[in-house]
Amino acid sequence: MKIIKSGLHAIAALPKQYPQDDLPEIAFAGRSNVGKSSFINSMINRTNLARTSGKPGKTRTINFYIINDSFRLVDLPGYGYAQVSMSERKKWGDIIEKYLRNRENLKEVVLIVDIRHEPTSQDVMMYNWIKSFGYKGLVIATKADKISKGNWQKNLKIIREKLDIKDINLITPYSSDKKLNVDKVWEIFEPLLNITKDQE
């Protein structure tokens, strides 16, 4: 995938604030500190388009990033930050649910997890929620450069078992820092976004 241009298209908390067009979207869900913004930046070869925060739980909106004027990558609010009040968590949950339930542009929702850690109960809940909307259940296991390659399969097995993933092709190890498996992830995303060879 050749990224010619990219930019922040919209920041939304309500459906009326979503971009009003028919461009396809892939959205990313995950814990507040799992590295969703870093993942998006590395996929589009930018250093700071998707905003990373040193303060987990800060993203309280849906951020839409437009790529090549032909599709969007969408960063959903992070979950699982302990210092956030129950009312705030519910508000974020409502924001995500409205998007997942009503967004016709949405082609896939991808769960981002940390390859070093067993998924939390909230990860399991989010993964089951994603699948309940009819999505494939793709998982990106980030920070793969933080452990030895020899431990990948062991850690991926723990993630697969915790999330009850039957198809090993649904989970991909990834490193934002090392740009590991960028091309492989694009190969997964391109058919979902209906990207043809001449658009690459």
N, C-alpha and C positions, 0 to 999 in steps of 0.2 A: 504494500500500500504506500503510495507516494502522497505525502501530506503537502499540499500546495498552500493552503491557508487554513487558519483555525482562529476561533474567537469565542468569547462569552456571548451567547445569544440572548439569554434571559435568566432572571432569578425569580423564582415563583414560590408562593406558598398556597395560592389558590388556583383552581383550573382556569379562571379567566385571565390569569397572568402567563399561562403557557404560550409558547409560540403558536400562531394560528396559521398553519400550513400543513402539507401532507408529507413532510420529510420523515423518513424512518428514524427510529431512535433505539439505542441500546442503553439500558440503565444499570447502575451499579449500586449494590447494597452491601453494607458491612458495618462492623463496629467502628466507633468514633476514631480509634487510633490505628486502624488496620492498614491505612495507606491508599485509600481510594483515589485521592487527588494526585498522589505521586504516580499511581498506576496510569491514570488518564494522561498526565503530562508526558510520561515515558512513551506511551502509545502514539502520541502525536508529535513527539520530538520537540517538546517545549519544556522549559525549566519551571515556569511559574504561571502558566495560564490557569490551570485548576488550582485554586487557592488552598495551600496547606496551612495548617494551624498548629502551633505548639500547645494550644489549649484544646484538648479533646472535648467533643460535644459542642463545638462552636457553630458548626454548620447547621442551621435550622431552616434551610430552604432547599428547594430543588434547583440545582444549577445546570443549565442547558448549554452545552458547548457545541457550536456548529463547525463542521469539518468539510472543507472543499465545497461549501455551499450545497452539499448533497445529502448529508445526514448529521445526526447529533449523537454525542455521548452525554449521558445524563448522570450527574452525581446526586444520589439520594441522601437525605440527612442520616448521619451516623447514629447508631444506637449503642446502648450498653455502658454509657458513662455514669458511674455511680453517683456523682455529685449533682446530677440533674433531678429535679423534683418529679414526682409522679405525674403531676398535671402537665409538665413540659413534655414528658415521655409520651403521654397520651396525645398531645397536640402534634408531635412529630409523627406518631403512628397514624393519625388521621390524615396528615399531609401525604404520607406515602401511600396509604390505602386509596385515597381519591385518585392519585396518579395511576396506580396499578389497575384500578377498577375501570377507569373511564378513558384512558389515553389510547386512542386508536392508532396513533403513530408508533406505539411501543411494540417492538419486535421480539425483544428478549430482555430478561432481567438476570444479571450475573451476580452471584454472591462472592465477595472478596473475603478471604480468610488469611490468617498468618500461618505459613507452613510449619512454624516452630511450635505451635500450640494446638492442643485439642480444641475443637470448636466448643463454644459455650452453649448453654441452654438457649440463650437468645439467638445464637447463630442457627441452631436447630429449628427454633420457632420461625425465624425469618426464611430459612430454606424451605420448610414445609409450606409456609405462606406463599412463597414464590411459586412453588409447584401447584398449589391449589388454584392459582389463576391460569394454569395451563401452560406455563413456560417449561423449557427443557430441564432446567436445573443445572446450568453451567456454573462451575466454580473455578476461580483463579486463586491459587495458593501463593501469595506474595512472599517476599523476603527470602527467596530460595537461596540467595547468595550468603545468607547468614548461617547456614548449616552446610556440612559437607555433602557433596553430591551422593556419596555412599549412603547417606541417611534419608534421601528423598523418598524412596519407596516405602520405608518404614513409617515416615511421618504422613505420607499421602494415604497409606492404609488406615492409619488412625482416623484421619479426616473422613475417609470414605465410610468407615464403619460407624462413626458418630453421626454422620448425616444420612446414613443408609443409602449410599450411592452404589447402584449395581453396575453401571457402565463406567469403566475406568476412563473412557475417553471424555467424560464430562468434566474431569478435573485436570487442570494444567498448572504445573509449577512455574513461577514467574519471579523475575527480579527487576524492579524499577531502576535500581542503581546501575545494574550491569546490562540493562536492556535484554535480559534473557527471555527468549521465547516470544519476543514482539511479533515476529513474522508468523509464528505458529498461531498466535491469538488472532491476528488479522485474517488468517486463512479460515478460522472458525467464524469470525464476524462477517466477512464479506458476503457469503450467501444469505445470511440473515438480513443484511442491509440491501440485498439485491444489487450489489456492486459488480459490474461487468469488468472484463479484462481491460477494456479500453479506458475505464475510469480509474484504474489503479495508478 
